[in-house]
Amino acid sequence: MPEDSHLQERARKAEIIIAQPTAFKVCEGCDSIVAARVATCPNCHGYRFNDAPEAVVAQARLLASRAQTSVIADDLL
């Protein structure tokens, strides 16, 4: 089932993020999780972020629990 493999991949990514939440931040424009080093979100071009580790972990858990619903840059190629 493609849906199951998609959710498994999201769960694997969430595990990486949860293990090192200080390496990431949550975009306040679109709720994407991005690398801490970026200045603007690659998905919505927002520039306001929440870098609190507990916010990053909570968002990673939320995103891992459901299928992707947003359009990302790769979808537009």
C-alpha positions in Angstrom: 0.0 0.0 0.0 1.5 3.3 -1.0 -0.2 5.2 1.8 1.4 2.9 4.4 4.9 3.4 2.9 4.3 7.2 2.8 3.4 7.2 6.5 6.3 5.0 7.4 8.6 7.4 5.6 7.1 10.4 7.5 7.6 8.4 10.7 11.3 7.8 9.9 11.8 11.5 9.2 10.0 12.4 12.5 12.4 10.1 14.4 15.4 12.0 13.0 13.8 15.3 13.9 12.8 14.2 17.4 16.3 12.9 18.1 17.8 16.3 17.4 15.1 19.0 17.7 17.6 21.8 18.0 18.7 21.2 14.4 15.2 22.1 13.2 12.5 24.8 13.5 8.8 25.1 12.6 7.7 27.6 10.0 5.0 29.8 11.5 3.6 30.4 8.0 2.9 26.8 6.9 3.9 24.6 9.9 6.6 22.8 7.9 9.7 21.6 9.7 12.9 23.0 8.2 16.6 22.9 9.0 17.6 25.4 11.7 20.1 27.1 9.3 17.5 28.3 6.7 16.5 32.0 6.6 13.3 31.4 4.7 10.9 28.5 4.4 11.5 26.6 1.1 7.7 25.8 0.9 6.0 29.1 1.7 9.0 31.5 1.8 8.0 32.6 5.3 10.6 34.0 7.6 9.1 33.5 11.0 9.9 30.3 12.9 9.5 28.6 16.2 12.7 27.0 17.2 11.6 25.8 20.7 12.6 22.1 20.9 9.2 21.1 22.4 7.4 22.8 19.5 9.6 21.0 16.9 9.0 17.6 18.6 5.2 18.2 18.8 5.0 19.2 15.2 7.1 16.2 14.1 4.8 13.9 16.0 1.7 15.5 14.4 3.1 15.4 10.9 4.2 11.7 11.3 0.6 10.8 12.3 -1.1 11.8 9.1 -0.6 12.0 5.4 0.9 15.0 3.8 -1.8 17.7 3.0 0.4 20.6 1.9 1.9 21.3 -1.5 5.7 21.5 -1.3 8.2 22.9 -3.8 9.0 19.4 -5.3 5.3 19.0 -6.2 5.5 22.0 -8.5 8.4 20.7 -10.7 
